[in-house]
């Protein structure tokens, strides 16, 4: 009987799945104490073929089906199937240190915690100026704020969420598993729910997870647009403003300030001053930061564009989420008249 069940949701991850599995196979946990459950959402590339080869070589790796494709459903399938006392949620876009799982289990018990996780370190998917600029942005506080991506010290701290956490299976069962309505933010919402029920979550900065971000601005825009979009839908579906943190709405506040001040300026010109000051201040700050950060393997143009892509896609995504919520509410009200 395995001690720990590692759950990995996947969908079209042929570029990264091998690296992720190889890093997990090097773990210091004995094979007899671990099982790896790969939950596939109907991949159209070579993901399934690659995983099946691993399953043939390693009897503790299993490939399961996720007909609904999305991550929270995959996680719930995995948790219900898991035989381990502990559950570790991992991602195919990442690589994990040799002692990753052992360290998580150690700190979960030592701290009497309900969830523990390490910090994410962005790794370059390739060496193009775009990929380097995106990686720099995700390491910078001006890009992603203060989070598990930008921690630089080794202090263990209590937090509101961690990436790729480690839980006792019974903890997940007690709080009701993952909310299957949430395409994004499912981990954050789960952890917020855990805290509201008295749980403790700790970040262990000495544990590093290597993450491969998107390597093109188009993919980077799409990913963060959906993150912002699902911030709003998470609030709508859960009906709980505590399901996310204030930092998740900073880009929305900025975009709304720009849009509203510009539109009001059409009717009352002094509002154009607010628009100009807000936009000009932002561009100046990001320009200076891009000049400093862009020296790390890319240049000012790519770095500047990377910051803009992240902030505006995230904020516009959140604004689009508000429009979608209003649309759904209007549709519901009409249907119930």
Buried (B, 14 or more C-beta within 10 A) or exposed (E): EBBBBBBBBBBBBBBBBBBBBEBBBEBEBEBEBBBBBBBBBEBEEBBBEBBEEBBEEBEBBBBBEBEEBBBBBBBBBBBEBBEBBBBBBBBBBBBBBEBBBBBBBBBBEEBEBBBBBBBBBBBBBEEBBBBBBBBBBBBBEBBBBEBBBBBEEEEBEEBBBBBBBBBBBEBBEEBEBBBBBBBBBBBBBBBBBBBEEEBBBBBBBBBBBBBBBBBBBEBBBBBBBBBBBBBBBBBBBBEEEEBBBEEBBBBBEBBBBBBEBBEBBEEEEEBBEBBEEBBEEBBEEBEEBBEEBBEEBBBBEBBBBBBBBBBBBBBBBBBBBBEBBEEEEEEEEEEEE
